[in-house]
Amino acid sequence: MNIHVKNRIFVLFHLTLFPLMGGCSLLGFSAYPVAHVMTKDTKDVLANTPNYPDVPRELSKEVQANHYLQPGDELLVETVVMDPDGNDPGIRLPADQQVMADGSIDIGAFGRVVIASMTLEQAEASIQRVINTKIQKSVQVNVRLIQPIHRYYVIGEVNSPGAYPLTGNETVLDAIMEAGGLTARASACDLLLARPTDPCSCRITLPVCYRAITQLGDTTTNYHLKPGDRIFVSRQSLCEEITAYVRGGKTCDRCCKKQTPCCDPRASTFDMPSFIDTGMEWIQPIDPPSSDGADVNQGDSQSVRPTEETPRPLEFDGELDFGMLLQ
């Protein structure tokens, strides 16, 4: 081989190698990507996480506990007329409210009330107490939570990374779709959900099997999100990109390998997701009063079931004849 050809090959090799080793991407990937890389500590914690942790998932979601107000929550504050004559008490409060950094809200001429760390019912009672003390009237206050401050985070190789509001029904798949889906450089195996934990305590990292969730409907790793959850999508390594055509279709090491088809697709175990009771305080509903106006003790009302003497509903064919109904 000509010495000039050898020199050109040598120079071209080093011109390609040095940028790759430095973290630059000439071919669409990098030997050492500078961001969205799963660290060794993360991999070690993830490797020691149980394969099937007992956490809420798509088909067994968990009802969130009572919401305690905190700075950033958006509220709607309204007054309810308590005058027996139906007269307007003439109290005007700023309707749309946001809990400030000091935990208070503005109630107009009545000043500010600190409601942080309270439930909605406690906040209503606190505001109502301040108003009733100043005007010597019985005014009821209704506080509604419009937008909680709770957030979850989608980080890494997604099209729209960022913080998203949590309504309480989202799963991992919902979060990834809300973030625009995975990018072309996302790793199909290095996905995880990290839950916030106290300093110097144990860490909670849960593996996410994206292909099993999207292609097979496997809900094993489609976890029910909680406030503060972080979903991290790692970038493909150089080895993953090179071997994508060989190993791209294989199941990830952390994911379930034995997937079996249902003989009858209609024989699904779950029709609707079930919600797990987390010990929330249940408020007993009050039975409506009887038609004759007599007082009925709570819990004494009887359910009305049709009997043989109960008239059967009329059957109609086509349009309703309201004249016949009024006879």
Residue, then its C-alpha position, 0 to 999 in steps of 0.5 A: m500500500n502506498i505510504h500516502v494512502k496509509n498516512r491519509i487513513f491514519v489521519l482520518f482515523h484519528l480525526t474521527l476517534f478524537p471527537l468521539m472520545g471527547g463526547c462530540s457526535l459526528l455520526g449521531f451518537s457519542a462514545y461518552p455522551v455527556a447527558h442523560v446517562m444512567t450512573k453506576d450508582t443508579k444501576d447498582v440500586l436498580a439491580n438490587t430492587p425487587n423484580y416485582p415490587d408491591v406498588p400501585r400499577e395501572l390496573s390497581k391504582e391507589v387513591q391518594a390521601n387527603h390533600y394538604l394545602q401548600p404554597g402554589d396550590e390554586l383555589l377557588v373561594e366562594t361564599v354561600v348565602m346563609d340568610p333564611d330569606g335568601n338575601d345576599p350577605g354582601i361579602r365579596l372575596p377574591a375568587d381565584q386564589q393561589v397559596m403564597a409562599d408564606g402559606s396564606i391567601d388574601i380574603g379581601a377586606f378581612g386580611r390574610v389567612v394562613i391555610a398551608s398544611m390544612t385540608l380543604e375542610q379545615a381551610e373553609a372552617s378557618i376562613q369562615r371563622v375569621i369572617n364570622t368574627k368580624i361581621q357577626k353573621s353566619v356565612q359559609v365559605n366553600v373552598r375548591l382546589i382548582q390546580p394542585i401544585h403536585r408535579y411529576y418530572v420526565i427527564g432525559e431522551v423524550n421530546s418534551p422533558g419537563a415538569y407536569p401537573l399531577t391529577g392523581n390518575e397518571t401512569v408511567l405511560d401517560a407521563i411519557m406520552e405527555a412528554g411527547g414520547l421517546t426520541a430516536r436516541a432513547s434507550a429502550c431498556d434503561l428507563l426507570l422511575a425514581r421516587p423522592t426519599d429522605p436524605c441519607s435514606c434508602r432509595i426507591t428506583l423502579p425499572v420500566c419496561y417500555r416495550a412490554i407496556t406499549q407492545l404487549g399491554d403488560t402493566t407490571t412496570n406501568y406504575h401509578l405515579k405519585p407526587g414528585d416522581r421522576i421518570f428518567v429515560s437514558r440515552q443509547s450507548l455507543c454499543e447499543e447503537i452499533t448492535a441495534y440491528v442484532r439486539g434491538g428486538k430482544t427483551c431487556d434484562r430487567c423485564c419479564k421474559k415469559q409472555t403468553p397470549c390469551c386463548d380468548p382475548r375476551a377473557s380479560t381479568f380486568d375490565m376497569p382499573s381498581f382503586i386501593d383504599t389507603g385509609m382515607e376518612w370516609i364522610q357518611p352521606i346524609d339521607p334526604p328528608s322524607s316527603d312529608g317533612a318529618d325528620v328521619n334519623q340518619g341511616d334509617s331510610q329504606s331502599v325502595r325496591p319494585t314490587e308486584e303492585t308497582p306500575r310498570p313503565l310504559e313502552f313507547d315506539g317512536e316519539l313520546d306523546f306527552g299529552m298521554l303522560l299528562q292524563 
